[in-house]
Amino acid sequence: MKAVITFIGNDKIGIVHKATEILVKYHLNIVDINQTIMDDYFTMIMIVDISESTVEFSEIVRAFTELGEEIGMYIKVQHEDIFKAMHQI
C-alpha cells in the first residue's frame, strides 16, 4: 500500500527534516519524492510505502495534519488509489 503526501507553503528551514521524523517514527518508506521552490513557496510530493506502518492510516493523517499546523503549511495525505481516482480524466 502507498500514500501520496503533498506539502505546500512558505519555504523555511526544517520542513524535510520534520517530515522525515514522522516517516521514521511510523516506519514509512519514501518510494518517490519531488520538491521545488517557486519564488518563496515550497512544494513537495512524496509517494510513501505504508505497508510496514506501525499505526493506522488515520494516525498518519493526524500526524501530518498537526505538522502542517505547527509549521504553517498545507499538508494532505491520501491513499494512492484515492489520489489516482481523483486525477483520472
Residue, then its C-alpha position, 0 to 999 in steps of 0.5 A: m500500500k502507498a500514500v501520496i503526501t503533498f506539502i505546500g507553503n512558505d519555504k523555511i528551514g526544517i520542513v524535510h527534516k520534520a517530515t522525515e521524523i514522522l516517516v521514521k517514527y511510523h516506519l514509512n518508506i519514501v518510494d518517490i519524492n519531488q520538491t521545488i521552490m517557486d519564488d518563496y513557496f515550497t512544494m513537495i510530493m512524496i509517494v510513501d510505502i505504508s505497508e510496514s506502518t506501525v499505526e493506522f492510516s488515520e494516525i498518519v493523517r493526524a500526524f501530518t495534519e498537526l505538522g502542517e499546523e505547527i509549521g504553517m503549511y498545507i499538508k494532505v495525505q491520501h491513499e494512492d488509489i484515492f489520489k489516482a481516482m481523483h486525477q483520472i480524466 
